[in-house]
Amino acid sequence: MRPALLAALALGAVLTSGGGALAQDRADARRLFELGVAALDDGRFAEAAELLGQSLAIRDSPSARFNRALALRGAGRYREAIAECEHTLAVADPRRHRRLRAQAEQMKEELEAQLAHVELVVVGEPDRVEVDGELLTPSDGPHRLLRDPGPFSVLVRRQGYAPVQLREELAAGERRTFELDASARPLPARVVLRADPPEALIRFDGEELGLGRAAIEVPYEAGRRHRIEVTAEGFEGQRREVSFGPGEEARLEFALSAVGATPIQRKWWFWTLLLVGAGAVATGVGLAMRPDTSIEEGDLGFAVEVLRVGR
């Protein structure tokens, strides 16, 4: 068989295979489309939107787009329905789909009028802002939002502060303003105090907490300083003034010294050893710096006299 004929047969096989796959895709897309339309007719809007979305993932078409917009509208997902109307207008031919385009434009205008306009003002330097589970840029200032009618929720977080939550019901087409403060509820500091010896009494702002160890929660007050006293019989007490930030976790240790215990720098032998050591160092340095002279040259006078007596 000629090479040219073999090449032609191979190309035909490839085209046939590709055509078969394309035909199968069209069949799958059509089947999903019909299932989606049936669910839409039955009022199963969420299911219809899912089936029509699967059909569109295989093959795009203006009619599938428009029907999915209808399903999303029925499910109350107006913002998604508006986006699907815009996709319909993008793929629909102005002449072949004139009526479909007019219907998509009308639906889009009606849905936009139904959206709620929300101005969300968040203050207090938030770390995280969520609206209906969607993450927003965590910054102070107004966020202008278009939301579907129905339940509306906001969650604001800041480290060291209790989360701030908002739950509201938005009516179609209404305008609302909400203001939330991320720093509205500072969390108390969690403080652990330990003392040595274990029988030491711990006082916090004058209140006795216990012996050796105490764990407390301290409400946050801006600029407030707290007084901690630790005392034990036979030991020198300690006093400190401290402040805590919101939600801070702190661990403070107190080691008391026995009464009459002399610090090492006050002991006589410490200074004696220090002076002896310094003298030894100075002598060694001095000898190292002197020139190398012999006894015979008389540099050490007493040694010369001793030698003369010996003679």
Secondary structure, DSSP 4 states (H G I P E B T S, - for coil): --HHHHHHHHHHHHHHHHHHHHHHHHHHHHHHHHHHHHHHHTT-HHHHHHHHHHHHHH---HHHHHHHHHHHHHTT-HHHHHHHHHHHHHHS-TTTTHHHHHHHHHHHHHHHHHSEEEEEEEES--SEEEETTEEE---SEEEEEEE-SEEEEEEEE-TTB--EEEEEEEPTT-EEEEEEETTSSBPPEEEEEEEESTT-EEEETTEEEEESEEEEEE---TT--EEEEEE-TTEE-EEEEE---TT-EEEEEEEPEETTPPPGGGSHHHHHHHHHHHHHHHHHHHHHHS----GGGTSSHHHHHHHHHH-
